[in-house]
Amino acid sequence: MTGEYQHSLDAKGRLFIPAKLREELGTEFYVTISADTCLCAYSAENWKIFSDKISAMPYRDQRKMRALHAFAAKCELDAQGRVLLPQTLRDFAKFEKNVTVLGANNHAEFWNSDLWADIRAREMSPENIAALMQELDF
């Protein structure tokens, strides 16, 4: 998944999902917390891959991942292409009004737009991109 999109939560906590990402996420997908202060959305297919990886871990490691499942929500798009995000997830990601929706390879990320703006400024510098490419042997 690719792209960066700006949207707003409506009064009921619904978020519009861009058409390009809806195609890849499907009409039902999973949203959960992440290691960053954002939410991650996985298509049903990618959620199964993710869950299967966790299931293959030793039990002690599975326990470390339990929060990702405990706070996950199975979400369905409405007729307008919006998804209702549970309050616990909105609180975790510090959502107020403006949300940035990103494509992030095999999933989408939903960010508080102010938090994303700070990260974007750091990550988009030519120096940072050059350092990452070198680190990853590109």
Contacts in CASP RR format, 6 or more apart in sequence:
PFRMAT RR
TARGET T0000
AUTHOR 0000-0000-0000
METHOD contacts of the structure
MODEL  1
MTGEYQHSLDAKGRLFIPAKLREELGTEFYVTISADTCLCAYSAENWKIF
SDKISAMPYRDQRKMRALHAFAAKCELDAQGRVLLPQTLRDFAKFEKNVT
VLGANNHAEFWNSDLWADIRAREMSPENIAALMQELDF
1 20 0 8 1.000
1 21 0 8 1.000
1 24 0 8 1.000
1 25 0 8 1.000
1 103 0 8 1.000
1 104 0 8 1.000
1 105 0 8 1.000
1 106 0 8 1.000
1 107 0 8 1.000
1 108 0 8 1.000
2 20 0 8 1.000
2 103 0 8 1.000
3 20 0 8 1.000
3 102 0 8 1.000
3 103 0 8 1.000
4 100 0 8 1.000
4 101 0 8 1.000
4 102 0 8 1.000
4 103 0 8 1.000
5 18 0 8 1.000
5 21 0 8 1.000
5 100 0 8 1.000
5 101 0 8 1.000
5 102 0 8 1.000
6 98 0 8 1.000
6 99 0 8 1.000
6 100 0 8 1.000
6 101 0 8 1.000
6 113 0 8 1.000
7 15 0 8 1.000
7 16 0 8 1.000
7 18 0 8 1.000
7 98 0 8 1.000
7 99 0 8 1.000
7 100 0 8 1.000
7 101 0 8 1.000
8 97 0 8 1.000
8 98 0 8 1.000
8 99 0 8 1.000
9 15 0 8 1.000
9 85 0 8 1.000
9 90 0 8 1.000
9 95 0 8 1.000
9 96 0 8 1.000
9 97 0 8 1.000
9 99 0 8 1.000
10 82 0 8 1.000
12 84 0 8 1.000
13 84 0 8 1.000
13 85 0 8 1.000
13 90 0 8 1.000
13 95 0 8 1.000
14 78 0 8 1.000
14 82 0 8 1.000
14 83 0 8 1.000
14 84 0 8 1.000
14 85 0 8 1.000
15 82 0 8 1.000
15 83 0 8 1.000
15 85 0 8 1.000
15 99 0 8 1.000
15 101 0 8 1.000
15 110 0 8 1.000
16 80 0 8 1.000
16 81 0 8 1.000
16 82 0 8 1.000
17 25 0 8 1.000
17 41 0 8 1.000
17 77 0 8 1.000
17 81 0 8 1.000
17 82 0 8 1.000
17 83 0 8 1.000
17 101 0 8 1.000
17 108 0 8 1.000
18 101 0 8 1.000
21 41 0 8 1.000
21 101 0 8 1.000
21 103 0 8 1.000
21 108 0 8 1.000
22 77 0 8 1.000
22 81 0 8 1.000
24 43 0 8 1.000
24 108 0 8 1.000
25 41 0 8 1.000
25 42 0 8 1.000
25 43 0 8 1.000
25 108 0 8 1.000
26 43 0 8 1.000
26 44 0 8 1.000
26 77 0 8 1.000
27 76 0 8 1.000
27 77 0 8 1.000
28 44 0 8 1.000
28 74 0 8 1.000
28 75 0 8 1.000
28 76 0 8 1.000
28 77 0 8 1.000
29 41 0 8 1.000
29 42 0 8 1.000
29 43 0 8 1.000
29 44 0 8 1.000
29 47 0 8 1.000
29 74 0 8 1.000
29 75 0 8 1.000
29 83 0 8 1.000
30 41 0 8 1.000
30 42 0 8 1.000
30 44 0 8 1.000
30 47 0 8 1.000
30 72 0 8 1.000
30 73 0 8 1.000
30 74 0 8 1.000
30 75 0 8 1.000
31 39 0 8 1.000
31 40 0 8 1.000
31 41 0 8 1.000
31 42 0 8 1.000
31 72 0 8 1.000
31 73 0 8 1.000
31 75 0 8 1.000
31 83 0 8 1.000
31 85 0 8 1.000
31 89 0 8 1.000
31 110 0 8 1.000
32 39 0 8 1.000
32 40 0 8 1.000
32 42 0 8 1.000
32 68 0 8 1.000
32 69 0 8 1.000
32 71 0 8 1.000
32 72 0 8 1.000
32 73 0 8 1.000
32 89 0 8 1.000
33 39 0 8 1.000
33 40 0 8 1.000
33 67 0 8 1.000
33 68 0 8 1.000
33 71 0 8 1.000
33 89 0 8 1.000
33 92 0 8 1.000
33 93 0 8 1.000
34 40 0 8 1.000
34 109 0 8 1.000
36 109 0 8 1.000
37 92 0 8 1.000
37 93 0 8 1.000
37 94 0 8 1.000
37 111 0 8 1.000
37 112 0 8 1.000
37 115 0 8 1.000
38 93 0 8 1.000
38 109 0 8 1.000
38 110 0 8 1.000
38 111 0 8 1.000
38 112 0 8 1.000
38 115 0 8 1.000
38 116 0 8 1.000
39 85 0 8 1.000
39 89 0 8 1.000
39 92 0 8 1.000
39 93 0 8 1.000
39 109 0 8 1.000
39 110 0 8 1.000
40 104 0 8 1.000
40 107 0 8 1.000
40 108 0 8 1.000
40 109 0 8 1.000
40 110 0 8 1.000
41 75 0 8 1.000
41 107 0 8 1.000
41 108 0 8 1.000
41 109 0 8 1.000
41 110 0 8 1.000
42 50 0 8 1.000
42 106 0 8 1.000
42 107 0 8 1.000
43 107 0 8 1.000
46 106 0 8 1.000
46 107 0 8 1.000
51 69 0 8 1.000
54 62 0 8 1.000
54 65 0 8 1.000
54 68 0 8 1.000
54 69 0 8 1.000
55 62 0 8 1.000
57 65 0 8 1.000
71 88 0 8 1.000
71 89 0 8 1.000
71 92 0 8 1.000
73 85 0 8 1.000
73 86 0 8 1.000
73 89 0 8 1.000
75 83 0 8 1.000
75 84 0 8 1.000
75 85 0 8 1.000
76 83 0 8 1.000
77 83 0 8 1.000
78 84 0 8 1.000
85 95 0 8 1.000
85 110 0 8 1.000
93 110 0 8 1.000
93 111 0 8 1.000
93 112 0 8 1.000
94 112 0 8 1.000
94 115 0 8 1.000
95 110 0 8 1.000
95 112 0 8 1.000
96 112 0 8 1.000
98 112 0 8 1.000
98 113 0 8 1.000
98 114 0 8 1.000
99 110 0 8 1.000
99 111 0 8 1.000
99 112 0 8 1.000
99 113 0 8 1.000
100 110 0 8 1.000
100 111 0 8 1.000
100 112 0 8 1.000
100 113 0 8 1.000
100 116 0 8 1.000
100 117 0 8 1.000
101 108 0 8 1.000
101 109 0 8 1.000
101 110 0 8 1.000
101 111 0 8 1.000
102 108 0 8 1.000
102 109 0 8 1.000
102 110 0 8 1.000
102 111 0 8 1.000
102 116 0 8 1.000
103 109 0 8 1.000
111 119 0 8 1.000
122 128 0 8 1.000
123 129 0 8 1.000
END
